[in-house]
């Protein structure tokens, strides 16, 4: 337990947009565990009430609604000391419906920032994505490396970053940006058609089926366990040196999708080989691994969970009653 984090969060009024989603619900659990009083705003496009199961309802308030509702956002931000803005359409949904992506990811972010300008929370944390880097020229990727926007999702997330920077410079809104890299782990629902590759591979393995890889499997990613991502997010909210800054949140370890598939097969004791299927439109990034030195230096954050340990912990959670019905294929 990070006792400095606990002392700074105890009794604080916190708003988490997208708080019933995968990462959001993990953040909410951690915040409440540290003594915060949390309001969750979620439109349940991908979020689930079940993701908040087991949390003491005396310490959080659930609001069904969207960040596109400017009036609602203003009301909730006006009551918060800390704002964590996670609500977004993800990369698959954004590609299928760019207009809805624009309304939620850009318009919703602008609503949060306008409310923050007027009501002055102590910190706003905006969660972005390493998708904004596209196919990098060099590895590992630094925060100030070239931006290459290859999907509507990357465009909208980087637009949100731009608004964050503009509101920091123009209106002194105390904002910080974290760029997540392929977060996986507990409460990631494998039945959700928008979930990440780890959950999809594990779902198939639980059914005794080999992972299905889009493309040749040699594409690489930097997989981050959700508890590490949450810790970095909290430190970004609390660090006096983080205002106006952007931080990569990853591990600095490059893993191929084929290696991930084989690790999942080994974890489940399956001897079959992965299968290879057609590449998707969104599979346009060949290699990705991020440099996390800035987060180490400024936030004093170091990821604690290796990929193999994270996969084991995810498998253990999927076998508990609180996990979604793992034998139902999406």
Secondary structure by P-SEA (a helix, b strand, c coil): ccaaaaaacccbbbbbcccccaaaaaaaaaaaaaccbbbbbbcccccccccccccccccbbbbbccccaaaaaaaaaaaccbbbccccccaaaaaacaaaaaacaaaaaaaaaaaaaaccccbbbbbbcccccccccccccccccbbbbccaaaaaaaaaaaaaaaaaaacccbbbbbbbccccccccccccccccaaaaaaaaaaaccccccccccccccccccaaaaaaaaaaaacccccccbbbbbcccccccaaaaaaaaaaaacccbbbbbccccccccccbbbbbcccccccccccccccaaaaaaaaaaaaaccccccccccc
